[in-house]
Amino acid sequence: MTRVVVDASVAVKWLIPEEFSAHARMLLSTDYQLLAPDLLSAELGNALWKKHRRRELDSRTATRLLRDFSRIPIELHPAGRLGNLALAAGNRSTLVTADRRLHDTCREGRLGLLVGWIGQMPEA
């Protein structure tokens, strides 16, 4: 089983069909053990709230998606100072992200070994 740290950009793709959603859903297979900072739920809630404010989601759908998310087996860890990257480093795992700016910023140098792009995951 491969341990991966996920961020909210990936969690949104589990719940809402958009680019790279099929790649993100692949992480939900039993081949992966999912880890995340404990802020993931709040970050996901914020992302869904923004989609609601932009009228991309109604309130019932947003509530249902949060309930669906709560059923996904993710090992949550205290966020600490560095959040996702520290969790990945401390657990000898990779942070998988759909946040292009984060990925591109980290891919150079030593941090590049800790950060993976969701588009490089196989599709579900």
C-alpha positions as CSV (number, residue, x, y, z in Angstrom):
1,M,0.0,0.0,0.0
2,T,1.4,3.4,-1.0
3,R,1.0,6.2,1.5
4,V,0.1,9.6,0.0
5,V,-0.8,13.0,1.4
6,V,-3.6,14.8,-0.3
7,D,-4.7,18.4,-0.2
8,A,-8.0,20.1,-0.7
9,S,-7.4,20.5,-4.4
10,V,-7.5,16.7,-4.8
11,A,-10.4,16.2,-2.4
12,V,-12.6,18.6,-4.4
13,K,-11.9,16.5,-7.5
14,W,-13.2,13.4,-5.7
15,L,-16.5,15.1,-5.2
16,I,-17.0,17.3,-8.3
17,P,-16.3,16.2,-11.9
18,E,-13.6,18.5,-13.3
19,E,-10.2,18.1,-15.0
20,F,-8.1,15.4,-13.3
21,S,-11.1,14.0,-11.3
22,A,-10.5,10.5,-12.7
23,H,-6.9,10.7,-11.6
24,A,-7.9,11.9,-8.2
25,R,-10.4,9.0,-7.8
26,M,-7.7,6.5,-8.4
27,L,-6.3,7.5,-5.0
28,L,-9.5,6.2,-3.4
29,S,-8.6,2.6,-4.3
30,T,-7.3,0.3,-1.7
31,D,-3.8,0.6,-3.2
32,Y,-3.4,3.9,-1.3
33,Q,-3.4,4.9,2.3
34,L,-4.6,8.5,2.5
35,L,-3.1,11.1,4.9
36,A,-3.9,14.7,5.3
37,P,-3.5,17.6,7.8
38,D,-6.6,18.0,10.0
39,L,-7.3,21.3,8.2
40,L,-8.4,19.3,5.1
41,S,-12.1,19.3,6.1
42,A,-12.1,23.1,6.6
43,E,-10.3,23.7,3.4
44,L,-12.7,21.5,1.5
45,G,-15.7,23.2,3.1
46,N,-14.3,26.6,2.1
47,A,-13.8,25.4,-1.5
48,L,-17.4,24.1,-1.6
49,W,-18.7,27.3,-0.1
50,K,-16.9,29.3,-2.8
51,K,-18.5,27.1,-5.5
52,H,-21.9,27.7,-3.8
53,R,-21.3,31.5,-3.8
54,R,-20.5,31.4,-7.5
55,R,-23.8,29.4,-8.0
56,E,-21.9,26.3,-9.2
57,L,-23.5,24.3,-6.3
58,D,-26.7,24.6,-4.4
59,S,-26.6,24.3,-0.6
60,R,-28.1,20.8,-0.6
61,T,-25.5,19.5,-2.9
62,A,-22.7,21.1,-1.0
63,T,-24.0,19.6,2.3
64,R,-24.3,16.1,0.6
65,L,-20.8,16.4,-0.8
66,L,-19.4,17.2,2.7
67,R,-21.3,14.2,4.1
68,D,-19.8,12.0,1.3
69,F,-16.4,13.3,2.0
70,S,-16.7,12.3,5.7
71,R,-17.0,8.7,4.6
72,I,-13.6,8.6,2.9
73,P,-11.0,6.9,5.0
74,I,-8.3,9.5,5.6
75,E,-5.8,9.5,8.4
76,L,-5.8,13.1,9.7
77,H,-2.8,14.6,11.4
78,P,-2.3,17.9,13.3
79,A,-1.5,20.5,10.7
80,G,1.6,21.9,12.5
81,R,3.6,24.7,10.9
82,L,4.1,23.3,7.4
83,G,1.0,21.2,6.9
84,N,1.0,19.0,3.8
85,L,4.7,19.1,3.0
86,A,5.8,18.3,6.6
87,L,3.3,15.5,6.8
88,A,4.6,14.0,3.5
89,A,8.2,14.3,4.7
90,G,7.5,12.9,8.1
91,N,5.7,9.9,6.6
92,R,8.1,9.2,3.8
93,S,5.3,9.8,1.3
94,T,4.3,12.1,-1.5
95,L,2.0,15.1,-1.4
96,V,-0.4,14.7,-4.4
97,T,-1.8,18.0,-5.5
98,A,-3.9,19.6,-8.2
99,D,-2.6,23.0,-7.2
100,R,-0.5,23.8,-10.2
101,R,1.2,26.8,-8.5
102,L,2.2,24.7,-5.5
103,H,3.5,21.9,-7.7
104,D,5.5,24.2,-10.0
105,T,7.0,26.1,-7.0
106,C,8.1,22.9,-5.3
107,R,9.3,20.8,-8.2
108,E,12.7,22.4,-8.3
109,G,15.1,21.4,-5.6
110,R,14.6,18.9,-2.7
111,L,10.9,19.7,-2.3
112,G,10.3,18.3,-5.8
113,L,10.8,14.8,-4.4
114,L,7.9,15.3,-2.0
115,V,5.3,16.8,-4.4
116,G,3.4,14.9,-7.2
117,W,1.1,16.2,-9.8
118,I,-2.4,14.7,-9.9
119,G,-2.2,14.5,-13.7
120,Q,0.6,12.0,-13.4
121,M,-1.7,9.6,-11.5
122,P,-3.3,6.8,-13.6
123,E,-7.0,7.5,-14.3
124,A,-9.7,5.5,-12.5
